[in-house]
Structures are given as C-alpha cells and as structure tokens.
Amino acid sequence: MARLYTNENFPFQVAEELRQLGHDVLTVQEAGNAGRAIPDAVVLAFSIQDRRALVTLNRRHFIRLHHEQPDHQG
C-alpha cells in the first residue's frame, strides 16, 4: 500500500480511513511538525526524505513546489 504524509489542512478522519484501508499514513501532527509554521517546501522535503507521498488540500501552494521539485513520491 501507499506511504503517505498528510499536512495540517488534511482531515485527520480521512487519514484514519486511509489507515483502515491499509495505507501507511503519517500525519504532520504525529511527526511533531504541527503548529510550527513550517514552510511548504520543508513539508515537501520531509515527505521526500521519508519516501512518502504528500497528501494535502492546499493545491495552490504545492502545485508550484511539485514543478520545482519533481523528484518526489507524489
């Protein structure tokens, strides 16, 4: 199954449902990165380092990062 990293704006309930489906989900809260005003680029870098696809509802900011850093899991 997929290795996922959800950022702060992604619903925790959905992360739990993904786990129930067998996915390996790490939330930004569980990683100790919540409420720290971490830049989006650092959030993406964390997911790349941990070999996880980043899951977010913040498409507007991350679409730019996706193009700037195409070497990621998704």
N, CA, C and O atoms as a Tripos MOL2 file, in Angstrom:
@<TRIPOS>MOLECULE
protein
  296   295    74     0     0
PROTEIN
NO_CHARGES

@<TRIPOS>ATOM
      1 N           0.8330   -1.1880    0.0000 N.3       1 MET1
      2 CA          0.0000    0.0000    0.0000 C.3       1 MET1
      3 C           0.8800    1.2540    0.0000 C.2       1 MET1
      4 O           2.1050    1.1680    0.0760 O.2       1 MET1
      5 N           0.2450    2.3950   -0.0850 N.am      2 ALA2
      6 CA          0.9650    3.6640   -0.2050 C.3       2 ALA2
      7 C           1.4990    4.1540    1.1400 C.2       2 ALA2
      8 O           0.8980    3.9340    2.1920 O.2       2 ALA2
      9 N           2.6530    4.8260    1.0670 N.am      3 ARG3
     10 CA          3.2030    5.5430    2.2310 C.3       3 ARG3
     11 C           2.8390    7.0070    2.0440 C.2       3 ARG3
     12 O           3.2510    7.6340    1.0680 O.2       3 ARG3
     13 N           2.0700    7.5500    2.9750 N.am      4 LEU4
     14 CA          1.5260    8.8960    2.8300 C.3       4 LEU4
     15 C           1.9280    9.7850    4.0000 C.2       4 LEU4
     16 O           2.1180    9.3170    5.1230 O.2       4 LEU4
     17 N           2.0550   11.0840    3.7090 N.am      5 TYR5
     18 CA          2.3050   12.1030    4.7330 C.3       5 TYR5
     19 C           1.2520   13.1790    4.5350 C.2       5 TYR5
     20 O           1.2040   13.8130    3.4810 O.2       5 TYR5
     21 N           0.4090   13.3910    5.5350 N.am      6 THR6
     22 CA         -0.6570   14.3850    5.4020 C.3       6 THR6
     23 C          -0.2610   15.6660    6.1150 C.2       6 THR6
     24 O           0.2680   15.6340    7.2260 O.2       6 THR6
     25 N          -0.5220   16.7970    5.4630 N.am      7 ASN7
     26 CA         -0.1730   18.0640    6.0960 C.3       7 ASN7
     27 C          -1.3140   18.5590    6.9840 C.2       7 ASN7
     28 O          -2.3410   17.8950    7.1220 O.2       7 ASN7
     29 N          -1.1190   19.7370    7.5820 N.am      8 GLU8
     30 CA         -2.0380   20.2260    8.6150 C.3       8 GLU8
     31 C          -3.4620   20.4420    8.1390 C.2       8 GLU8
     32 O          -4.3920   20.3210    8.9370 O.2       8 GLU8
     33 N          -3.6630   20.7540    6.8830 N.am      9 ASN9
     34 CA         -5.0300   21.0480    6.4420 C.3       9 ASN9
     35 C          -5.7850   19.8110    5.9620 C.2       9 ASN9
     36 O          -6.9320   19.9170    5.5280 O.2       9 ASN9
     37 N          -5.1590   18.6500    6.0360 N.am     10 PHE10
     38 CA         -5.8230   17.4200    5.5940 C.3      10 PHE10
     39 C          -6.5970   16.8250    6.7700 C.2      10 PHE10
     40 O          -6.0450   16.6950    7.8620 O.2      10 PHE10
     41 N          -7.8600   16.4640    6.5670 N.am     11 PRO11
     42 CA         -8.6930   15.9740    7.6820 C.3      11 PRO11
     43 C          -8.1460   14.6860    8.3110 C.2      11 PRO11
     44 O          -7.8680   13.7060    7.6200 O.2      11 PRO11
     45 N          -8.0030   14.7180    9.6310 N.am     12 PHE12
     46 CA         -7.4950   13.5600   10.3610 C.3      12 PHE12
     47 C          -8.3930   12.3410   10.1660 C.2      12 PHE12
     48 O          -7.9080   11.2120   10.1040 O.2      12 PHE12
     49 N          -9.7030   12.5720   10.0700 N.am     13 GLN13
     50 CA        -10.6410   11.4610    9.8910 C.3      13 GLN13
     51 C         -10.3730   10.7210    8.5770 C.2      13 GLN13
     52 O         -10.5090    9.4990    8.5080 O.2      13 GLN13
     53 N          -9.9950   11.4590    7.5510 N.am     14 VAL14
     54 CA         -9.6850   10.8340    6.2630 C.3      14 VAL14
     55 C          -8.3760   10.0460    6.3720 C.2      14 VAL14
     56 O          -8.2500    8.9610    5.8050 O.2      14 VAL14
     57 N          -7.4090   10.5960    7.1000 N.am     15 ALA15
     58 CA         -6.1560    9.8690    7.3260 C.3      15 ALA15
     59 C          -6.4370    8.5420    8.0280 C.2      15 ALA15
     60 O          -5.8450    7.5170    7.6900 O.2      15 ALA15
     61 N          -7.3340    8.5660    8.9970 N.am     16 GLU16
     62 CA         -7.7090    7.3370    9.7050 C.3      16 GLU16
     63 C          -8.3720    6.3360    8.7600 C.2      16 GLU16
     64 O          -8.1030    5.1370    8.8370 O.2      16 GLU16
     65 N          -9.2290    6.8190    7.8780 N.am     17 GLU17
     66 CA         -9.8770    5.9350    6.8980 C.3      17 GLU17
     67 C          -8.8400    5.3090    5.9640 C.2      17 GLU17
     68 O          -8.9310    4.1290    5.6270 O.2      17 GLU17
     69 N          -7.8630    6.1010    5.5540 N.am     18 LEU18
     70 CA         -6.7980    5.5710    4.6980 C.3      18 LEU18
     71 C          -6.0240    4.4680    5.4200 C.2      18 LEU18
     72 O          -5.6370    3.4690    4.8130 O.2      18 LEU18
     73 N          -5.8060    4.6590    6.7140 N.am     19 ARG19
     74 CA         -5.1510    3.6090    7.5050 C.3      19 ARG19
     75 C          -5.9920    2.3400    7.5330 C.2      19 ARG19
     76 O          -5.4710    1.2320    7.4050 O.2      19 ARG19
     77 N          -7.2910    2.5140    7.7010 N.am     20 GLN20
     78 CA         -8.1890    1.3570    7.7340 C.3      20 GLN20
     79 C          -8.1300    0.5790    6.4170 C.2      20 GLN20
     80 O          -8.3580   -0.6300    6.3880 O.2      20 GLN20
     81 N          -7.8260    1.2820    5.3450 N.am     21 LEU21
     82 CA         -7.6960    0.6450    4.0340 C.3      21 LEU21
     83 C          -6.3140    0.0210    3.8230 C.2      21 LEU21
     84 O          -6.0510   -0.5750    2.7780 O.2      21 LEU21
     85 N          -5.4390    0.1590    4.8130 N.am     22 GLY22
     86 CA         -4.1370   -0.4860    4.7500 C.3      22 GLY22
     87 C          -2.9650    0.4010    4.3870 C.2      22 GLY22
     88 O          -1.8440   -0.0870    4.2450 O.2      22 GLY22
     89 N          -3.2030    1.7060    4.2320 N.am     23 HIS23
     90 CA         -2.1150    2.6140    3.8770 C.3      23 HIS23
     91 C          -1.3000    2.9920    5.1140 C.2      23 HIS23
     92 O          -1.8230    3.0380    6.2270 O.2      23 HIS23
     93 N          -0.0300    3.2560    4.9010 N.am     24 ASP24
     94 CA          0.8760    3.7060    5.9540 C.3      24 ASP24
     95 C           0.8190    5.2320    5.9630 C.2      24 ASP24
     96 O           1.4460    5.8850    5.1290 O.2      24 ASP24
     97 N           0.0710    5.7950    6.9030 N.am     25 VAL25
     98 CA         -0.1670    7.2380    6.9420 C.3      25 VAL25
     99 C           0.5400    7.8470    8.1470 C.2      25 VAL25
    100 O           0.3840    7.3800    9.2760 O.2      25 VAL25
    101 N           1.3150    8.8910    7.8920 N.am     26 LEU26
    102 CA          1.9370    9.6870    8.9400 C.3      26 LEU26
    103 C           1.3760   11.0940    8.8160 C.2      26 LEU26
    104 O           1.4430   11.6930    7.7430 O.2      26 LEU26
    105 N           0.8230   11.6300    9.9020 N.am     27 THR27
    106 CA          0.2950   12.9930    9.8610 C.3      27 THR27
    107 C           1.3770   13.9690   10.3150 C.2      27 THR27
    108 O           2.3260   13.5880   11.0010 O.2      27 THR27
    109 N           1.2230   15.2150    9.9270 N.am     28 VAL28
    110 CA          2.1710   16.2460   10.3400 C.3      28 VAL28
    111 C           2.1690   16.3720   11.8670 C.2      28 VAL28
    112 O           3.1970   16.6810   12.4700 O.2      28 VAL28
    113 N           1.0130   16.1330   12.4840 N.am     29 GLN29
    114 CA          0.9170   16.1840   13.9390 C.3      29 GLN29
    115 C           1.7440   15.0620   14.5710 C.2      29 GLN29
    116 O           2.4820   15.2940   15.5280 O.2      29 GLN29
    117 N           1.6190   13.8610   14.0370 N.am     30 GLU30
    118 CA          2.3690   12.7160   14.5650 C.3      30 GLU30
    119 C           3.8720   12.8820   14.3720 C.2      30 GLU30
    120 O           4.6620   12.3790   15.1700 O.2      30 GLU30
    121 N           4.2600   13.5770   13.3300 N.am     31 ALA31
    122 CA          5.6800   13.8140   13.0580 C.3      31 ALA31
    123 C           6.2460   14.9390   13.9190 C.2      31 ALA31
    124 O           7.4470   15.2060   13.8840 O.2      31 ALA31
    125 N           5.3770   15.6040   14.6970 N.am     32 GLY32
    126 CA          5.8220   16.6970   15.5590 C.3      32 GLY32
    127 C           6.0350   18.0040   14.8280 C.2      32 GLY32
    128 O           6.7500   18.8810   15.3120 O.2      32 GLY32
    129 N           5.4170   18.1390   13.6620 N.am     33 ASN33
    130 CA          5.6170   19.3370   12.8470 C.3      33 ASN33
    131 C           4.4010   20.2490   12.7800 C.2      33 ASN33
    132 O           4.4040   21.2090   12.0110 O.2      33 ASN33
    133 N           3.3720   19.9800   13.5550 N.am     34 ALA34
    134 CA          2.1530   20.7990   13.5080 C.3      34 ALA34
    135 C           2.3250   22.0880   14.3080 C.2      34 ALA34
    136 O           3.0350   22.1180   15.3130 O.2      34 ALA34
    137 N           1.6650   23.1500   13.8460 N.am     35 GLY35
    138 CA          1.6450   24.4170   14.5670 C.3      35 GLY35
    139 C           2.9830   25.1190   14.6410 C.2      35 GLY35
    140 O           3.1830   25.9770   15.5010 O.2      35 GLY35
    141 N           3.8910   24.7790   13.7690 N.am     36 ARG36
    142 CA          5.2330   25.3640   13.8020 C.3      36 ARG36
    143 C           5.4890   26.2950   12.6300 C.2      36 ARG36
    144 O           6.6120   26.7660   12.4480 O.2      36 ARG36
    145 N           4.4690   26.5630   11.8380 N.am     37 ALA37
    146 CA          4.5930   27.4530   10.6730 C.3      37 ALA37
    147 C           5.7480   27.0290    9.7650 C.2      37 ALA37
    148 O           6.5170   27.8610    9.2850 O.2      37 ALA37
    149 N           5.8510   25.7360    9.5420 N.am     38 ILE38
    150 CA          6.9010   25.1990    8.6780 C.3      38 ILE38
    151 C           6.5510   25.5150    7.2280 C.2      38 ILE38
    152 O           5.4280   25.2500    6.7980 O.2      38 ILE38
    153 N           7.4780   26.0680    6.4740 N.am     39 PRO39
    154 CA          7.2070   26.3830    5.0670 C.3      39 PRO39
    155 C           6.8280   25.1320    4.2700 C.2      39 PRO39
    156 O           7.2890   24.0270    4.5590 O.2      39 PRO39
    157 N           5.9850   25.3340    3.2680 N.am     40 ASP40
    158 CA          5.5240   24.2180    2.4400 C.3      40 ASP40
    159 C           6.6850   23.4460    1.8170 C.2      40 ASP40
    160 O           6.6230   22.2230    1.6970 O.2      40 ASP40
    161 N           7.7330   24.1490    1.4240 N.am     41 ALA41
    162 CA          8.8870   23.4770    0.8230 C.3      41 ALA41
    163 C           9.5390   22.5090    1.8090 C.2      41 ALA41
    164 O          10.0440   21.4600    1.4070 O.2      41 ALA41
    165 N           9.5310   22.8510    3.0790 N.am     42 VAL42
    166 CA         10.1090   21.9790    4.1060 C.3      42 VAL42
    167 C           9.1940   20.7790    4.3500 C.2      42 VAL42
    168 O           9.6690   19.6690    4.5870 O.2      42 VAL42
    169 N           7.8830   21.0060    4.2900 N.am     43 VAL43
    170 CA          6.9210   19.9030    4.4150 C.3      43 VAL43
    171 C           7.1580   18.8950    3.2870 C.2      43 VAL43
    172 O           7.2070   17.6890    3.5250 O.2      43 VAL43
    173 N           7.3020   19.3960    2.0710 N.am     44 LEU44
    174 CA          7.5650   18.5170    0.9320 C.3      44 LEU44
    175 C           8.9090   17.8070    1.0950 C.2      44 LEU44
    176 O           9.0170   16.6140    0.8140 O.2      44 LEU44
    177 N           9.9200   18.5260    1.5440 N.am     45 ALA45
    178 CA         11.2420   17.9190    1.7420 C.3      45 ALA45
    179 C          11.1770   16.7890    2.7690 C.2      45 ALA45
    180 O          11.8280   15.7580    2.6000 O.2      45 ALA45
    181 N          10.3950   16.9820    3.8280 N.am     46 PHE46
    182 CA         10.2290   15.9280    4.8320 C.3      46 PHE46
    183 C           9.6010   14.6920    4.2060 C.2      46 PHE46
    184 O          10.0450   13.5710    4.4550 O.2      46 PHE46
    185 N           8.5700   14.8960    3.3950 N.am     47 SER47
    186 CA          7.9020   13.7480    2.7730 C.3      47 SER47
    187 C           8.8400   13.0290    1.8000 C.2      47 SER47
    188 O           8.8110   11.8020    1.7010 O.2      47 SER47
    189 N           9.6660   13.7860    1.0880 N.am     48 ILE48
    190 CA         10.6350   13.1800    0.1670 C.3      48 ILE48
    191 C          11.6560   12.3620    0.9530 C.2      48 ILE48
    192 O          11.9640   11.2260    0.5940 O.2      48 ILE48
    193 N          12.1750   12.9490    2.0250 N.am     49 GLN49
    194 CA         13.1760   12.2690    2.8510 C.3      49 GLN49
    195 C          12.6230   10.9700    3.4300 C.2      49 GLN49
    196 O          13.3440    9.9780    3.5340 O.2      49 GLN49
    197 N          11.3460   10.9770    3.8060 N.am     50 ASP50
    198 CA         10.7210    9.7950    4.4100 C.3      50 ASP50
    199 C          10.0800    8.8840    3.3620 C.2      50 ASP50
    200 O           9.4290    7.8950    3.7010 O.2      50 ASP50
    201 N          10.2700    9.2270    2.0910 N.am     51 ARG51
    202 CA          9.7460    8.4440    0.9580 C.3      51 ARG51
    203 C           8.2350    8.2350    1.0520 C.2      51 ARG51
    204 O           7.7350    7.1170    0.9260 O.2      51 ARG51
    205 N           7.5240    9.3390    1.2770 N.am     52 ARG52
    206 CA          6.0730    9.3230    1.3760 C.3      52 ARG52
    207 C           5.4790   10.2940    0.3630 C.2      52 ARG52
    208 O           6.0680   11.3330    0.0630 O.2      52 ARG52
    209 N           4.3230    9.9480   -0.1530 N.am     53 ALA53
    210 CA          3.5780   10.8810   -0.9990 C.3      53 ALA53
    211 C           2.9050   11.8900   -0.0810 C.2      53 ALA53
    212 O           2.3090   11.5190    0.9300 O.2      53 ALA53
    213 N           3.0010   13.1450   -0.4290 N.am     54 LEU54
    214 CA          2.3790   14.2040    0.3560 C.3      54 LEU54
    215 C           0.9140   14.3290   -0.0350 C.2      54 LEU54
    216 O           0.5780   14.4240   -1.2150 O.2      54 LEU54
    217 N           0.0450   14.3280    0.9780 N.am     55 VAL55
    218 CA         -1.3910   14.4620    0.7530 C.3      55 VAL55
    219 C          -1.8310   15.7720    1.3890 C.2      55 VAL55
    220 O          -1.6220   15.9940    2.5820 O.2      55 VAL55
    221 N          -2.4430   16.6410    0.5850 N.am     56 THR56
    222 CA         -2.8330   17.9650    1.0560 C.3      56 THR56
    223 C          -4.0800   18.4340    0.3310 C.2      56 THR56
    224 O          -4.4110   17.9460   -0.7490 O.2      56 THR56
    225 N          -4.7600   19.3810    0.9370 N.am     57 LEU57
    226 CA         -5.8570   20.0710    0.2640 C.3      57 LEU57
    227 C          -5.3840   21.4230   -0.2580 C.2      57 LEU57
    228 O          -6.1490   22.1560   -0.8850 O.2      57 LEU57
    229 N          -4.1280   21.7450    0.0020 N.am     58 ASN58
    230 CA         -3.5290   23.0330   -0.3410 C.3      58 ASN58
    231 C          -2.8930   22.9620   -1.7270 C.2      58 ASN58
    232 O          -1.6830   23.1430   -1.8690 O.2      58 ASN58
    233 N          -3.6860   22.7080   -2.7170 N.am     59 ARG59
    234 CA         -3.1920   22.5240   -4.0810 C.3      59 ARG59
    235 C          -2.4710   23.7610   -4.6120 C.2      59 ARG59
    236 O          -1.4450   23.6480   -5.2820 O.2      59 ARG59
    237 N          -3.0040   24.9240   -4.3130 N.am     60 ARG60
    238 CA         -2.4640   26.1730   -4.8610 C.3      60 ARG60
    239 C          -0.9750   26.3460   -4.5490 C.2      60 ARG60
    240 O          -0.2020   26.7290   -5.4270 O.2      60 ARG60
    241 N          -0.5680   26.0680   -3.3150 N.am     61 HIS61
    242 CA          0.8340   26.2450   -2.9490 C.3      61 HIS61
    243 C           1.7070   25.0800   -3.4040 C.2      61 HIS61
    244 O           2.8440   25.2800   -3.8320 O.2      61 HIS61
    245 N           1.1800   23.8790   -3.3130 N.am     62 PHE62
    246 CA          2.0090   22.7120   -3.5960 C.3      62 PHE62
    247 C           2.1630   22.4170   -5.0810 C.2      62 PHE62
    248 O           3.0950   21.7100   -5.4660 O.2      62 PHE62
    249 N           1.2830   22.9340   -5.9240 N.am     63 ILE63
    250 CA          1.4430   22.6970   -7.3650 C.3      63 ILE63
    251 C           2.7430   23.3420   -7.8620 C.2      63 ILE63
    252 O           3.4410   22.7750   -8.7020 O.2      63 ILE63
    253 N           3.0590   24.5240   -7.3400 N.am     64 ARG64
    254 CA          4.3130   25.1910   -7.7030 C.3      64 ARG64
    255 C           5.5080   24.3620   -7.2340 C.2      64 ARG64
    256 O           6.4650   24.1660   -7.9830 O.2      64 ARG64
    257 N           5.4500   23.8800   -5.9990 N.am     65 LEU65
    258 CA          6.5460   23.0720   -5.4710 C.3      65 LEU65
    259 C           6.7040   21.7640   -6.2450 C.2      65 LEU65
    260 O           7.8150   21.2680   -6.4300 O.2      65 LEU65
    261 N           5.5880   21.2200   -6.6900 N.am     66 HIS66
    262 CA          5.6160   19.9920   -7.4900 C.3      66 HIS66
    263 C           6.4470   20.2040   -8.7590 C.2      66 HIS66
    264 O           7.2210   19.3340   -9.1560 O.2      66 HIS66
    265 N           6.2770   21.3570   -9.3800 N.am     67 HIS67
    266 CA          7.0250   21.6450  -10.6080 C.3      67 HIS67
    267 C           8.4870   21.9850  -10.3200 C.2      67 HIS67
    268 O           9.3700   21.6680  -11.1160 O.2      67 HIS67
    269 N           8.7390   22.6340   -9.1750 N.am     68 GLU68
    270 CA         10.1100   22.9980   -8.8190 C.3      68 GLU68
    271 C          10.9250   21.7890   -8.3610 C.2      68 GLU68
    272 O          12.1360   21.7380   -8.5750 O.2      68 GLU68
    273 N          10.2690   20.8310   -7.7400 N.am     69 GLN69
    274 CA         10.9430   19.6470   -7.1910 C.3      69 GLN69
    275 C          10.2120   18.3950   -7.6850 C.2      69 GLN69
    276 O           9.4430   17.7930   -6.9350 O.2      69 GLN69
    277 N          10.4460   18.0040   -8.9350 N.am     70 PRO70
    278 CA          9.6910   16.8770   -9.4980 C.3      70 PRO70
    279 C          10.1070   15.5050   -8.9620 C.2      70 PRO70
    280 O           9.4240   14.5140   -9.2200 O.2      70 PRO70
    281 N          11.2060   15.4330   -8.2250 N.am     71 ASP71
    282 CA         11.6900   14.1510   -7.7180 C.3      71 ASP71
    283 C          11.0760   13.8590   -6.3460 C.2      71 ASP71
    284 O          11.7190   14.0290   -5.3090 O.2      71 ASP71
    285 N           9.8180   13.4170   -6.3690 N.am     72 HIS72
    286 CA          9.1240   13.0790   -5.1200 C.3      72 HIS72
    287 C           8.1700   11.9200   -5.3660 C.2      72 HIS72
    288 O           7.9750   11.4970   -6.5050 O.2      72 HIS72
    289 N           7.5810   11.4130   -4.2970 N.am     73 GLN73
    290 CA          6.7240   10.2320   -4.3920 C.3      73 GLN73
    291 C           5.3000   10.5530   -4.8360 C.2      73 GLN73
    292 O           4.5280    9.6400   -5.1310 O.2      73 GLN73
    293 N           4.9520   11.7950   -4.8870 N.am     74 GLY74
    294 CA          3.6090   12.1670   -5.3360 C.3      74 GLY74
    295 C           3.0160   13.2660   -4.5260 C.2      74 GLY74
    296 O           1.8890   13.6850   -4.7870 O.2      74 GLY74
@<TRIPOS>BOND
     1     1     2 1
     2     2     3 1
     3     3     4 2
     4     3     5 am
     5     5     6 1
     6     6     7 1
     7     7     8 2
     8     7     9 am
     9     9    10 1
    10    10    11 1
    11    11    12 2
    12    11    13 am
    13    13    14 1
    14    14    15 1
    15    15    16 2
    16    15    17 am
    17    17    18 1
    18    18    19 1
    19    19    20 2
    20    19    21 am
    21    21    22 1
    22    22    23 1
    23    23    24 2
    24    23    25 am
    25    25    26 1
    26    26    27 1
    27    27    28 2
    28    27    29 am
    29    29    30 1
    30    30    31 1
    31    31    32 2
    32    31    33 am
    33    33    34 1
    34    34    35 1
    35    35    36 2
    36    35    37 am
    37    37    38 1
    38    38    39 1
    39    39    40 2
    40    39    41 am
    41    41    42 1
    42    42    43 1
    43    43    44 2
    44    43    45 am
    45    45    46 1
    46    46    47 1
    47    47    48 2
    48    47    49 am
    49    49    50 1
    50    50    51 1
    51    51    52 2
    52    51    53 am
    53    53    54 1
    54    54    55 1
    55    55    56 2
    56    55    57 am
    57    57    58 1
    58    58    59 1
    59    59    60 2
    60    59    61 am
    61    61    62 1
    62    62    63 1
    63    63    64 2
    64    63    65 am
    65    65    66 1
    66    66    67 1
    67    67    68 2
    68    67    69 am
    69    69    70 1
    70    70    71 1
    71    71    72 2
    72    71    73 am
    73    73    74 1
    74    74    75 1
    75    75    76 2
    76    75    77 am
    77    77    78 1
    78    78    79 1
    79    79    80 2
    80    79    81 am
    81    81    82 1
    82    82    83 1
    83    83    84 2
    84    83    85 am
    85    85    86 1
    86    86    87 1
    87    87    88 2
    88    87    89 am
    89    89    90 1
    90    90    91 1
    91    91    92 2
    92    91    93 am
    93    93    94 1
    94    94    95 1
    95    95    96 2
    96    95    97 am
    97    97    98 1
    98    98    99 1
    99    99   100 2
   100    99   101 am
   101   101   102 1
   102   102   103 1
   103   103   104 2
   104   103   105 am
   105   105   106 1
   106   106   107 1
   107   107   108 2
   108   107   109 am
   109   109   110 1
   110   110   111 1
   111   111   112 2
   112   111   113 am
   113   113   114 1
   114   114   115 1
   115   115   116 2
   116   115   117 am
   117   117   118 1
   118   118   119 1
   119   119   120 2
   120   119   121 am
   121   121   122 1
   122   122   123 1
   123   123   124 2
   124   123   125 am
   125   125   126 1
   126   126   127 1
   127   127   128 2
   128   127   129 am
   129   129   130 1
   130   130   131 1
   131   131   132 2
   132   131   133 am
   133   133   134 1
   134   134   135 1
   135   135   136 2
   136   135   137 am
   137   137   138 1
   138   138   139 1
   139   139   140 2
   140   139   141 am
   141   141   142 1
   142   142   143 1
   143   143   144 2
   144   143   145 am
   145   145   146 1
   146   146   147 1
   147   147   148 2
   148   147   149 am
   149   149   150 1
   150   150   151 1
   151   151   152 2
   152   151   153 am
   153   153   154 1
   154   154   155 1
   155   155   156 2
   156   155   157 am
   157   157   158 1
   158   158   159 1
   159   159   160 2
   160   159   161 am
   161   161   162 1
   162   162   163 1
   163   163   164 2
   164   163   165 am
   165   165   166 1
   166   166   167 1
   167   167   168 2
   168   167   169 am
   169   169   170 1
   170   170   171 1
   171   171   172 2
   172   171   173 am
   173   173   174 1
   174   174   175 1
   175   175   176 2
   176   175   177 am
   177   177   178 1
   178   178   179 1
   179   179   180 2
   180   179   181 am
   181   181   182 1
   182   182   183 1
   183   183   184 2
   184   183   185 am
   185   185   186 1
   186   186   187 1
   187   187   188 2
   188   187   189 am
   189   189   190 1
   190   190   191 1
   191   191   192 2
   192   191   193 am
   193   193   194 1
   194   194   195 1
   195   195   196 2
   196   195   197 am
   197   197   198 1
   198   198   199 1
   199   199   200 2
   200   199   201 am
   201   201   202 1
   202   202   203 1
   203   203   204 2
   204   203   205 am
   205   205   206 1
   206   206   207 1
   207   207   208 2
   208   207   209 am
   209   209   210 1
   210   210   211 1
   211   211   212 2
   212   211   213 am
   213   213   214 1
   214   214   215 1
   215   215   216 2
   216   215   217 am
   217   217   218 1
   218   218   219 1
   219   219   220 2
   220   219   221 am
   221   221   222 1
   222   222   223 1
   223   223   224 2
   224   223   225 am
   225   225   226 1
   226   226   227 1
   227   227   228 2
   228   227   229 am
   229   229   230 1
   230   230   231 1
   231   231   232 2
   232   231   233 am
   233   233   234 1
   234   234   235 1
   235   235   236 2
   236   235   237 am
   237   237   238 1
   238   238   239 1
   239   239   240 2
   240   239   241 am
   241   241   242 1
   242   242   243 1
   243   243   244 2
   244   243   245 am
   245   245   246 1
   246   246   247 1
   247   247   248 2
   248   247   249 am
   249   249   250 1
   250   250   251 1
   251   251   252 2
   252   251   253 am
   253   253   254 1
   254   254   255 1
   255   255   256 2
   256   255   257 am
   257   257   258 1
   258   258   259 1
   259   259   260 2
   260   259   261 am
   261   261   262 1
   262   262   263 1
   263   263   264 2
   264   263   265 am
   265   265   266 1
   266   266   267 1
   267   267   268 2
   268   267   269 am
   269   269   270 1
   270   270   271 1
   271   271   272 2
   272   271   273 am
   273   273   274 1
   274   274   275 1
   275   275   276 2
   276   275   277 am
   277   277   278 1
   278   278   279 1
   279   279   280 2
   280   279   281 am
   281   281   282 1
   282   282   283 1
   283   283   284 2
   284   283   285 am
   285   285   286 1
   286   286   287 1
   287   287   288 2
   288   287   289 am
   289   289   290 1
   290   290   291 1
   291   291   292 2
   292   291   293 am
   293   293   294 1
   294   294   295 1
   295   295   296 2
@<TRIPOS>SUBSTRUCTURE
     1 MET1         2 RESIDUE 1 A MET
     2 ALA2         6 RESIDUE 1 A ALA
     3 ARG3        10 RESIDUE 1 A ARG
     4 LEU4        14 RESIDUE 1 A LEU
     5 TYR5        18 RESIDUE 1 A TYR
     6 THR6        22 RESIDUE 1 A THR
     7 ASN7        26 RESIDUE 1 A ASN
     8 GLU8        30 RESIDUE 1 A GLU
     9 ASN9        34 RESIDUE 1 A ASN
    10 PHE10       38 RESIDUE 1 A PHE
    11 PRO11       42 RESIDUE 1 A PRO
    12 PHE12       46 RESIDUE 1 A PHE
    13 GLN13       50 RESIDUE 1 A GLN
    14 VAL14       54 RESIDUE 1 A VAL
    15 ALA15       58 RESIDUE 1 A ALA
    16 GLU16       62 RESIDUE 1 A GLU
    17 GLU17       66 RESIDUE 1 A GLU
    18 LEU18       70 RESIDUE 1 A LEU
    19 ARG19       74 RESIDUE 1 A ARG
    20 GLN20       78 RESIDUE 1 A GLN
    21 LEU21       82 RESIDUE 1 A LEU
    22 GLY22       86 RESIDUE 1 A GLY
    23 HIS23       90 RESIDUE 1 A HIS
    24 ASP24       94 RESIDUE 1 A ASP
    25 VAL25       98 RESIDUE 1 A VAL
    26 LEU26      102 RESIDUE 1 A LEU
    27 THR27      106 RESIDUE 1 A THR
    28 VAL28      110 RESIDUE 1 A VAL
    29 GLN29      114 RESIDUE 1 A GLN
    30 GLU30      118 RESIDUE 1 A GLU
    31 ALA31      122 RESIDUE 1 A ALA
    32 GLY32      126 RESIDUE 1 A GLY
    33 ASN33      130 RESIDUE 1 A ASN
    34 ALA34      134 RESIDUE 1 A ALA
    35 GLY35      138 RESIDUE 1 A GLY
    36 ARG36      142 RESIDUE 1 A ARG
    37 ALA37      146 RESIDUE 1 A ALA
    38 ILE38      150 RESIDUE 1 A ILE
    39 PRO39      154 RESIDUE 1 A PRO
    40 ASP40      158 RESIDUE 1 A ASP
    41 ALA41      162 RESIDUE 1 A ALA
    42 VAL42      166 RESIDUE 1 A VAL
    43 VAL43      170 RESIDUE 1 A VAL
    44 LEU44      174 RESIDUE 1 A LEU
    45 ALA45      178 RESIDUE 1 A ALA
    46 PHE46      182 RESIDUE 1 A PHE
    47 SER47      186 RESIDUE 1 A SER
    48 ILE48      190 RESIDUE 1 A ILE
    49 GLN49      194 RESIDUE 1 A GLN
    50 ASP50      198 RESIDUE 1 A ASP
    51 ARG51      202 RESIDUE 1 A ARG
    52 ARG52      206 RESIDUE 1 A ARG
    53 ALA53      210 RESIDUE 1 A ALA
    54 LEU54      214 RESIDUE 1 A LEU
    55 VAL55      218 RESIDUE 1 A VAL
    56 THR56      222 RESIDUE 1 A THR
    57 LEU57      226 RESIDUE 1 A LEU
    58 ASN58      230 RESIDUE 1 A ASN
    59 ARG59      234 RESIDUE 1 A ARG
    60 ARG60      238 RESIDUE 1 A ARG
    61 HIS61      242 RESIDUE 1 A HIS
    62 PHE62      246 RESIDUE 1 A PHE
    63 ILE63      250 RESIDUE 1 A ILE
    64 ARG64      254 RESIDUE 1 A ARG
    65 LEU65      258 RESIDUE 1 A LEU
    66 HIS66      262 RESIDUE 1 A HIS
    67 HIS67      266 RESIDUE 1 A HIS
    68 GLU68      270 RESIDUE 1 A GLU
    69 GLN69      274 RESIDUE 1 A GLN
    70 PRO70      278 RESIDUE 1 A PRO
    71 ASP71      282 RESIDUE 1 A ASP
    72 HIS72      286 RESIDUE 1 A HIS
    73 GLN73      290 RESIDUE 1 A GLN
    74 GLY74      294 RESIDUE 1 A GLY
